[in-house]
Amino acid sequence: MKKRFCGKNVLITGGLGFIGSNLAIRLVDSGANVTLLDAMLPDYGGNLFNVEPIRNKVNINYGDIRDDVAMQYLVKDKDYIFHLAGQVCHIKSLTDPFPDIDINIKGTAVLMEACKKNNKKAIVIYTGTRGQYGPATKLPVDEEVLPRPKGIYEISNLAAEHIVKVYNDIHGVKSVMLRLTNIYGPRAQMKHDRYGVVNWFIRQVIDGEPVKVFGDGKILRDFLYVDDTVDALMMSAVSSDAIGEIFNVGVDKPTSFLELAETITTVAKDGKWEFAPFSPERRAQEPGNFYSDISKIKKTIGWCPKTSLTDGIAKTVDYYRKYKQYYW
Ligand SMILES: NC(=O)c1ccc[n+]([C@@H]2O[C@H](COP(=O)([O-])OP(=O)(O)OC[C@H]3O[C@@H](n4cnc5c(N)ncnc54)[C@H](O)[C@@H]3O)[C@@H](O)[C@H]2O)c1
């Protein structure tokens, strides 16, 4: 797959964030010419240290996806556009819905319109969330399940996905739409607990605090390591069978929050966990058990996760023990 990106021009929106920066490192290693667009909004996931290993090998543009003039220019000549910029905190969307509406919905429309006007040859990969489904009506959850999103963040991702699909189907901007599960690994921001749960548990262990497991810890989720996520992004970009399709990107083996806390404390050889009550806002948005059916993406493009939870956690703990001063 590396060869497919060699010499290609790639734009990553949200490229200084968690998934975008891990993707950028792999693309540079594959010989791609990579441009990162990131508005570096305070409290979001952008961090220049994320691209330290490739700092001099990428173009960084501190722009905003809502800026249509900038986007008209940036999409030109790109072979692949990975659209990862967004307001990504579902808890924040409970108190202020407008960044989700403005960035995730309008920003996506600005990007797709720029592609329609200036570059219909680019392939766009959009990353939505498993949260779009809302509470699971059956397990595992496949792409045929009717989405019933529970919050504005989730609604904004679903709306953005529909926008991308319309530009694919009606305007000929070839696109792939991914619904990501809970992603964890190096380069995610750890400044607050309103973000990825695996990374937050790891921070608690590194800080010497007990890992707080909400409720009875029995709720099931699937947790996917970021390198596997990057594989899914790259493989779906180069597969002609993926164009116009929606795929779950997750793990078909669920893990409970309690197992997760136990695995982290065991792998880190440190720390302990304790039960804690849900806060009212977390309780309000908790959709219950969820894990992804990934048969469609397996069958269509041959992707499946390779990293065990234990290995992924070990790599993540090592990274933050080394570099925590850049993330706390
Ligand atoms: N991390 C996960 O567990 C997860 C799960 C499901 C879906 N996703 C989706 O994947 C994508 C990437 O997530 P992530 O975890 O890397 O998040 P992240 O917050 O680390 O990265 C997003 C980046 O987008 C940038 N950004 C935000 N608004 C912008 C704007 N208006 N213009 C330009 N840049 C802007 C931020 O500065 C940040 O660097 C998001 O769309 C998110 O919804 C992530």
The ligand as an SDF file (V2000), in Angstrom:
LIG
                    3D

 44 48  0  0  0  0  0  0  0  0999 V2000
  -10.5440    9.9090   18.4850 N   0  0  0  0  0  0  0  0  0  0  0  0
  -11.6530    9.1840   18.4600 C   0  0  0  0  0  0  0  0  0  0  0  0
  -11.8830    8.3100   19.3140 O   0  0  0  0  0  0  0  0  0  0  0  0
  -12.6770    9.4150   17.3680 C   0  0  0  0  0  0  0  0  0  0  0  0
  -13.8090    8.5970   17.3720 C   0  0  0  0  0  0  0  0  0  0  0  0
  -14.7720    8.7970   16.3990 C   0  0  0  0  0  0  0  0  0  0  0  0
  -14.5880    9.7670   15.4400 C   0  0  0  0  0  0  0  0  0  0  0  0
  -13.4880   10.5610   15.4660 N   0  0  0  0  0  0  0  0  0  0  0  0
  -13.3730   11.5960   14.4400 C   0  0  0  0  0  0  0  0  0  0  0  0
  -12.0900   11.5840   13.8590 O   0  0  0  0  0  0  0  0  0  0  0  0
  -11.6960   12.9220   13.5390 C   0  0  0  0  0  0  0  0  0  0  0  0
  -10.3310   13.2080   14.1400 C   0  0  0  0  0  0  0  0  0  0  0  0
  -10.4200   13.0460   15.5450 O   0  0  0  0  0  0  0  0  0  0  0  0
   -9.1840   13.1970   16.5060 P   0  0  0  0  0  0  0  0  0  0  0  0
   -9.3960   12.2440   17.6140 O   0  0  0  0  0  0  0  0  0  0  0  0
   -7.9250   13.1630   15.7470 O   0  0  0  0  0  0  0  0  0  0  0  0
   -9.4640   14.6550   17.0720 O   0  0  0  0  0  0  0  0  0  0  0  0
   -8.4280   15.8270   17.4390 P   0  0  0  0  0  0  0  0  0  0  0  0
   -9.2030   16.8210   18.2320 O   0  0  0  0  0  0  0  0  0  0  0  0
   -7.1840   15.2940   18.0310 O   0  0  0  0  0  0  0  0  0  0  0  0
   -8.1090   16.4190   16.0030 O   0  0  0  0  0  0  0  0  0  0  0  0
   -8.9930   17.2720   15.3450 C   0  0  0  0  0  0  0  0  0  0  0  0
   -8.1920   18.4490   14.8570 C   0  0  0  0  0  0  0  0  0  0  0  0
   -9.0520   19.3100   14.1150 O   0  0  0  0  0  0  0  0  0  0  0  0
   -8.6150   20.6290   14.3470 C   0  0  0  0  0  0  0  0  0  0  0  0
   -9.7300   21.5220   14.0460 N   0  0  0  0  0  0  0  0  0  0  0  0
  -10.8660   21.6740   14.7550 C   0  0  0  0  0  0  0  0  0  0  0  0
  -11.6450   22.6070   14.1710 N   0  0  0  0  0  0  0  0  0  0  0  0
  -10.9970   23.0150   13.0680 C   0  0  0  0  0  0  0  0  0  0  0  0
  -11.2990   23.9470   12.0510 C   0  0  0  0  0  0  0  0  0  0  0  0
  -12.4350   24.6550   12.0780 N   0  0  0  0  0  0  0  0  0  0  0  0
  -10.4240   24.1200   11.0350 N   0  0  0  0  0  0  0  0  0  0  0  0
   -9.2480   23.4270   11.0140 C   0  0  0  0  0  0  0  0  0  0  0  0
   -8.8950   22.5520   11.9750 N   0  0  0  0  0  0  0  0  0  0  0  0
   -9.7640   22.3470   12.9860 C   0  0  0  0  0  0  0  0  0  0  0  0
   -8.2250   20.6560   15.8120 C   0  0  0  0  0  0  0  0  0  0  0  0
   -7.3350   21.7270   16.1080 O   0  0  0  0  0  0  0  0  0  0  0  0
   -7.5690   19.2900   15.9720 C   0  0  0  0  0  0  0  0  0  0  0  0
   -6.1750   19.3660   15.7850 O   0  0  0  0  0  0  0  0  0  0  0  0
  -12.8050   13.8320   14.0660 C   0  0  0  0  0  0  0  0  0  0  0  0
  -13.6310   14.1870   13.0130 O   0  0  0  0  0  0  0  0  0  0  0  0
  -13.5440   12.9650   15.0490 C   0  0  0  0  0  0  0  0  0  0  0  0
  -14.9030   13.3220   15.1680 O   0  0  0  0  0  0  0  0  0  0  0  0
  -12.5230   10.4020   16.4110 C   0  0  0  0  0  0  0  0  0  0  0  0
  1  2  1  0
  2  3  2  0
  2  4  1  0
  4  5  1  0
  4 44  2  0
  5  6  2  0
  6  7  1  0
  7  8  2  0
  8  9  1  0
  8 44  1  0
  9 10  1  0
  9 42  1  0
 10 11  1  0
 11 12  1  0
 11 40  1  0
 12 13  1  0
 13 14  1  0
 14 15  2  0
 14 16  1  0
 14 17  1  0
 17 18  1  0
 18 19  2  0
 18 20  1  0
 18 21  1  0
 21 22  1  0
 22 23  1  0
 23 24  1  0
 23 38  1  0
 24 25  1  0
 25 26  1  0
 25 36  1  0
 26 27  1  0
 26 35  1  0
 27 28  2  0
 28 29  1  0
 29 30  1  0
 29 35  2  0
 30 31  1  0
 30 32  2  0
 32 33  1  0
 33 34  2  0
 34 35  1  0
 36 37  1  0
 36 38  1  0
 38 39  1  0
 40 41  1  0
 40 42  1  0
 42 43  1  0
M  CHG  2   8   1  16  -1
M  END
$$$$
